[in-house]
Amino acid sequence: MIALFGGSFDPVHIGHLRIAEDIREYFSLEKIIFIPAYHSPLKPESRASPEDRLNMLKLSLKYNRYFEISDFEIKRKGKSYTIYTAKHFVEKLGYYPGFIVGTDAFLSLHKWKDAEKLIKLLNFIVVGREDFNIKDLEKYIKEHFPEINFYFDEKNINKNKTGVYFYSKRRIDISSTEIRNRIKQNKNITYLVLPEVEYYIIKKKLYRG
């Protein structure tokens, strides 16, 4: 089983990497494919260019043989609708892959393009946050996607049918927004990103404006 991890990664940080590795181990995944968005439809335009965000991912993932990068959404350009990415990978893999998503993003799934079709193409791995009540997730799924199965404590993802799997074993309170704000305030970002990424950001003078 392969899982997809989409996002702006603006920039990619330690939290992204550790959570991805935890999820890979927990669900015994073959690999995780990071997919940087060209432009996330429900977010403001990224601060760093697609090329810079892709380069920072390459620097971050080179140490882990279970991590890969796909530039599918960047090459496609325009708004990065997950439905197109899902169709591409289902056709490529021949099964329904996992898709890592934060709780807040998942709770807006009904606003995503072709959400009813999307829920039938991906196994959503929802990463819980510290203040999250699992009953809120159950209520949301029943209200918007009652036909989908929800698994609270299941480690084996069935690649032949789709469902929602909850993961809440480790929480890392780091955000790309925090990192960008620290840079604007001339504060260091050491230990929030890998050293190579910190050097890249400094060298390219990213997030200064």
C-alpha positions in Angstrom: 0.0 0.0 0.0 1.2 3.5 -1.0 0.0 6.7 0.6 -0.1 10.1 -0.9 0.8 13.2 1.1 -0.4 16.4 -0.6 0.0 20.0 0.5 1.7 23.3 -0.2 4.8 22.4 1.8 5.6 26.1 2.1 8.1 25.2 3.5 8.3 21.5 4.4 9.2 21.1 8.0 10.1 18.5 10.7 6.4 17.9 11.5 5.6 16.9 8.0 8.5 14.4 7.9 8.0 12.9 11.4 4.2 12.4 11.0 4.7 10.8 7.6 7.2 8.4 9.0 5.0 7.6 12.0 2.1 6.9 9.6 4.2 4.7 7.3 5.3 2.6 10.3 1.8 2.4 11.9 0.0 1.3 8.7 3.0 -0.7 7.4 3.0 1.3 4.2 5.3 0.5 1.3 6.1 4.1 0.7 4.7 7.7 0.9 4.6 10.0 -2.1 4.8 13.7 -1.3 2.8 15.8 -3.8 3.5 19.6 -3.6 0.5 21.6 -4.9 0.9 24.1 -7.6 -1.8 26.2 -6.0 -4.1 24.8 -3.3 -7.7 25.8 -4.2 -8.8 26.6 -0.6 -5.6 28.4 0.5 -3.9 31.7 -0.4 -1.2 31.5 -3.1 2.0 30.0 -1.9 4.8 32.3 -0.7 7.6 30.3 -2.3 7.6 29.3 -5.9 6.7 25.7 -6.9 10.3 25.2 -7.9 11.6 26.3 -4.5 9.0 24.2 -2.6 9.9 21.2 -4.8 13.6 21.7 -4.2 13.1 22.0 -0.4 11.2 18.7 -0.5 14.0 17.0 -2.4 16.5 18.2 0.2 14.3 16.9 3.0 13.3 13.5 1.6 16.7 12.3 0.3 17.5 10.6 3.6 14.4 8.3 3.6 14.2 5.5 1.1 10.5 5.1 1.8 9.7 8.7 0.8 9.2 9.8 -2.8 8.2 13.0 -4.6 5.7 13.5 -7.4 5.6 16.8 -9.4 2.3 15.8 -10.9 0.4 18.8 -9.6 3.2 21.2 -10.3 3.5 20.1 -13.9 -0.3 20.2 -14.3 -0.3 23.9 -13.1 -3.4 25.8 -12.3 -5.4 25.0 -9.2 -4.4 21.6 -7.7 -7.7 19.8 -7.4 -7.2 16.5 -5.5 -9.7 14.7 -7.7 -7.3 14.8 -10.7 -4.4 13.6 -8.6 -6.5 10.8 -7.2 -7.6 9.6 -10.6 -4.0 9.7 -11.8 -2.7 7.5 -9.0 -5.6 5.1 -8.9 -5.0 4.4 -12.6 -1.2 4.2 -12.1 -1.3 1.9 -9.0 -4.4 -0.2 -9.8 -5.9 0.2 -6.3 -7.2 2.9 -3.9 -4.1 4.5 -2.2 -4.0 6.2 1.2 -4.2 9.9 1.4 -2.8 11.8 4.4 -4.7 14.8 5.5 -5.0 16.9 8.6 -8.2 17.1 10.6 -9.1 20.6 9.7 -8.6 20.0 6.0 -10.7 16.8 6.1 -13.6 18.6 7.8 -13.8 20.8 4.7 -13.8 17.9 2.3 -17.4 18.6 1.3 -16.1 21.8 -0.3 -13.5 20.1 -2.4 -14.1 19.6 -6.1 -16.1 16.4 -6.8 -16.0 15.3 -3.2 -18.5 12.5 -3.7 -16.3 11.0 -6.3 -13.1 11.6 -4.4 -14.3 9.7 -1.3 -14.6 6.7 -3.6 -11.1 6.9 -4.9 -8.9 7.4 -1.7 -8.4 5.9 1.7 -8.2 9.0 3.8 -5.8 8.9 6.7 -6.9 11.7 9.0 -4.3 13.0 11.4 -5.8 14.1 14.7 -4.9 17.3 16.4 -4.5 17.8 20.2 -7.9 19.4 20.9 -9.9 17.2 18.5 -12.9 15.2 19.6 -13.2 12.0 17.6 -17.0 12.2 17.8 -16.9 15.4 15.7 -15.2 13.4 13.0 -17.8 10.6 13.2 -20.6 13.2 13.1 -19.1 14.9 10.0 -18.7 11.7 8.1 -22.2 10.6 8.8 -23.6 14.0 7.8 -21.7 14.4 4.6 -20.5 10.9 3.5 -22.7 8.3 5.2 -21.8 5.6 2.7 -18.1 5.6 3.7 -16.7 3.3 6.4 -14.8 4.9 9.3 -12.0 3.1 11.1 -10.8 4.4 14.5 -8.2 1.8 15.5 -7.4 -0.2 12.4 -3.9 -0.6 11.1 -4.6 -2.6 7.9 -5.8 -0.4 5.1 -7.9 -2.3 2.5 -6.6 -1.2 -0.9 -9.6 -2.7 -2.7 -12.2 -0.4 -1.1 -12.2 3.1 0.4 -12.6 4.3 3.9 -11.5 6.8 6.5 -8.8 5.9 8.9 -7.9 7.9 12.0 -4.4 8.4 13.2 -3.6 10.2 16.5 -0.5 8.6 18.0 1.9 11.6 17.8 1.2 15.3 17.5 3.9 17.9 16.5 2.9 21.5 16.9 4.8 23.0 14.0 3.3 24.9 11.1 4.6 26.4 7.9 2.9 29.6 8.8 4.9 29.8 12.1 8.1 29.3 10.2 7.3 32.0 7.6 6.4 34.4 10.4 9.6 33.7 12.3 11.6 34.5 9.2 9.7 37.8 8.7 10.5 38.6 12.4 14.2 37.7 11.9 14.0 34.8 14.3 15.8 31.6 13.6 14.1 28.4 12.4 16.7 26.0 13.6 15.3 22.5 14.5 11.9 23.4 12.8 13.2 22.4 9.4 16.2 20.3 8.3 19.5 22.2 8.2 19.7 21.9 4.4 16.3 23.5 4.1 17.2 26.3 6.5 20.3 27.0 4.4 18.3 27.0 1.2 15.8 29.5 2.6 18.6 31.8 3.8 20.5 31.5 0.5 17.3 32.2 -1.6 16.1 34.8 0.8 12.6 33.2 0.9 9.7 34.5 3.0 11.4 37.8 3.8 8.7 40.1 2.2 
